[in-house]
Amino acid sequence: MPQPWEDIFGPLRKGAIDDLVLVGQCGQSIDARVATPTGHSHYINSEAGLAHLHRLRALVDAVVIGVGTAIADDPQLTVRRVEGPNPARIVVDPNGRLPSSARVLAADGVRRLVVTAAGAPGKLPAGVEIVPVAANDRELAPTAIVAALSARGFRRILIEGGADTVSRFLAARCLDRLHVLIAPIIIGGGRSSLTLPPIARVEEAVRAPMRAHSLGGDVLLDCDLSAQRLPIGRAKMST
Ligand SMILES: NC(=O)c1ccc[n+]([C@@H]2O[C@H](COP(=O)([O-])OP(=O)(O)OC[C@H]3O[C@@H](n4cnc5c(N)ncnc54)[C@H](OP(=O)(O)O)[C@@H]3O)[C@@H](O)[C@H]2O)c1
């Protein structure tokens, strides 16, 4: 891989903790907003930033979004800005809110899955796989979601958004890496990027080795979260 691609994508080749690679991404403004108060977010990032997101999609087996994003943006989650295969599309929809007309569910040859609280799937088009995960106080444990996706053959998984979904995976220590793509804009209000349960002291914060890359007008922060990632998949074979 030529530079800078090796620096950015090389760490996604193999899991450091187990056989899975889980990467979260957030596209945000300087003031850490992912959308305006009306939910408008197209597009915060530059062309180069959006190409980066499509490159990530092309490198993973599956892309996961929350039902909030599926309803607000109705994304296709396909690879269009770069060459590469389309990943499987997965929506976390505990309460069966996803309309069957959602574009992520379109039958185009890739696997489409909906992760739902056991017993709560809505009406979904033929061919969509339902992944039941037990709810605990309205939350589907991210570890249980990852284990269920691993059991269905997915190894490299991109948690693409929104911020609520990525935050849940981060808080549950289910990310190997986090790609934060910062655009040179200040939105001033609206939906916040990552939000975790509050802590009292700075030394309790998640601290991650980080590298910065320039992507067009955007800055990509690539954070290595492997030190806090819980093992979920198959243990790595010792060499
Ligand atoms: N800039 C970016 O990179 C970016 C990317 C994506 C989206 N967005 C923007 O972000 C906004 C939507 O994001 P969002 O944060 O509100 O929503 P989201 O993360 O897409 O979806 C959140 C919802 O997904 C469900 N969910 C996800 N994980 C869950 C879990 N582990 N357990 C239980 N439920 C889970 C819940 O559904 P229920 O509500 O049914 O409980 C939750 O309310 C839109 O305005 C969109 O434009 C920006």
Ligand as a Chemical Component Dictionary entry (heavy atoms), coordinates in Angstrom:
data_LIG
# 
_chem_comp.id                   LIG 
_chem_comp.type                 NON-POLYMER 
_chem_comp.pdbx_formal_charge   0 
_chem_comp.three_letter_code    LIG 
# 
loop_
_chem_comp_atom.comp_id 
_chem_comp_atom.atom_id 
_chem_comp_atom.alt_atom_id 
_chem_comp_atom.type_symbol 
_chem_comp_atom.charge 
_chem_comp_atom.model_Cartn_x 
_chem_comp_atom.model_Cartn_y 
_chem_comp_atom.model_Cartn_z 
_chem_comp_atom.pdbx_ordinal 
LIG N1  N1  N 0  -21.454 13.370 10.737 1  
LIG C1  C1  C 0  -21.510 12.059 10.792 2  
LIG O1  O1  O 0  -20.497 11.342 10.733 3  
LIG C2  C2  C 0  -22.854 11.425 10.959 4  
LIG C3  C3  C 0  -22.957 10.031 10.769 5  
LIG C4  C4  C 0  -24.197 9.460  10.959 6  
LIG C5  C5  C 0  -25.283 10.252 11.344 7  
LIG N2  N2  N 1  -25.146 11.586 11.482 8  
LIG C6  C6  C 0  -26.280 12.422 11.937 9  
LIG O2  O2  O 0  -26.620 11.982 13.229 10 
LIG C7  C7  C 0  -28.029 12.057 13.439 11 
LIG C8  C8  C 0  -28.562 10.699 13.910 12 
LIG O3  O3  O 0  -27.697 10.167 14.871 13 
LIG P1  P1  P 0  -28.166 9.706  16.316 14 
LIG O4  O4  O 0  -26.959 9.737  17.184 15 
LIG O5  O5  O -1 -29.383 10.443 16.728 16 
LIG O6  O6  O 0  -28.713 8.286  15.997 17 
LIG P2  P2  P 0  -28.065 6.876  15.651 18 
LIG O7  O7  O 0  -26.828 6.595  16.413 19 
LIG O8  O8  O 0  -28.028 6.713  14.191 20 
LIG O9  O9  O 0  -29.258 5.979  16.189 21 
LIG C9  C9  C 0  -29.529 5.949  17.568 22 
LIG C10 C10 C 0  -30.626 4.954  17.850 23 
LIG O10 O10 O 0  -30.198 3.638  17.423 24 
LIG C11 C11 C 0  -30.641 2.693  18.356 25 
LIG N3  N3  N 0  -29.450 2.070  18.956 26 
LIG C12 C12 C 0  -28.189 2.106  18.475 27 
LIG N4  N4  N 0  -27.374 1.343  19.216 28 
LIG C13 C13 C 0  -28.129 0.823  20.202 29 
LIG C14 C14 C 0  -27.871 -0.067 21.290 30 
LIG N5  N5  N 0  -26.631 -0.569 21.540 31 
LIG N6  N6  N 0  -28.894 -0.381 22.124 32 
LIG C15 C15 C 0  -30.137 0.114  21.922 33 
LIG N7  N7  N 0  -30.439 0.948  20.896 34 
LIG C16 C16 C 0  -29.454 1.283  20.042 35 
LIG C17 C17 C 0  -31.540 3.426  19.349 36 
LIG O11 O11 O 0  -32.830 3.354  18.773 37 
LIG P3  P3  P 0  -34.205 3.735  19.529 38 
LIG O12 O12 O 0  -34.260 5.222  19.472 39 
LIG O13 O13 O 0  -35.280 3.091  18.732 40 
LIG O14 O14 O 0  -34.093 3.214  20.927 41 
LIG C18 C18 C 0  -30.944 4.821  19.307 42 
LIG O15 O15 O 0  -31.819 5.842  19.749 43 
LIG C19 C19 C 0  -28.635 12.482 12.111 44 
LIG O16 O16 O 0  -28.908 13.868 12.193 45 
LIG C20 C20 C 0  -27.517 12.214 11.113 46 
LIG O17 O17 O 0  -27.579 13.127 10.041 47 
LIG C21 C21 C 0  -23.955 12.191 11.315 48 
# 
loop_
_chem_comp_bond.comp_id 
_chem_comp_bond.atom_id_1 
_chem_comp_bond.atom_id_2 
_chem_comp_bond.value_order 
_chem_comp_bond.pdbx_ordinal 
LIG N1  C1  SING 1  
LIG C1  O1  DOUB 2  
LIG C1  C2  SING 3  
LIG C2  C3  SING 4  
LIG C2  C21 DOUB 5  
LIG C3  C4  DOUB 6  
LIG C4  C5  SING 7  
LIG C5  N2  DOUB 8  
LIG N2  C6  SING 9  
LIG N2  C21 SING 10 
LIG C6  O2  SING 11 
LIG C6  C20 SING 12 
LIG O2  C7  SING 13 
LIG C7  C8  SING 14 
LIG C7  C19 SING 15 
LIG C8  O3  SING 16 
LIG O3  P1  SING 17 
LIG P1  O4  DOUB 18 
LIG P1  O5  SING 19 
LIG P1  O6  SING 20 
LIG O6  P2  SING 21 
LIG P2  O7  DOUB 22 
LIG P2  O8  SING 23 
LIG P2  O9  SING 24 
LIG O9  C9  SING 25 
LIG C9  C10 SING 26 
LIG C10 O10 SING 27 
LIG C10 C18 SING 28 
LIG O10 C11 SING 29 
LIG C11 N3  SING 30 
LIG C11 C17 SING 31 
LIG N3  C12 SING 32 
LIG N3  C16 SING 33 
LIG C12 N4  DOUB 34 
LIG N4  C13 SING 35 
LIG C13 C14 SING 36 
LIG C13 C16 DOUB 37 
LIG C14 N5  SING 38 
LIG C14 N6  DOUB 39 
LIG N6  C15 SING 40 
LIG C15 N7  DOUB 41 
LIG N7  C16 SING 42 
LIG C17 O11 SING 43 
LIG C17 C18 SING 44 
LIG O11 P3  SING 45 
LIG P3  O12 DOUB 46 
LIG P3  O13 SING 47 
LIG P3  O14 SING 48 
LIG C18 O15 SING 49 
LIG C19 O16 SING 50 
LIG C19 C20 SING 51 
LIG C20 O17 SING 52 
# 
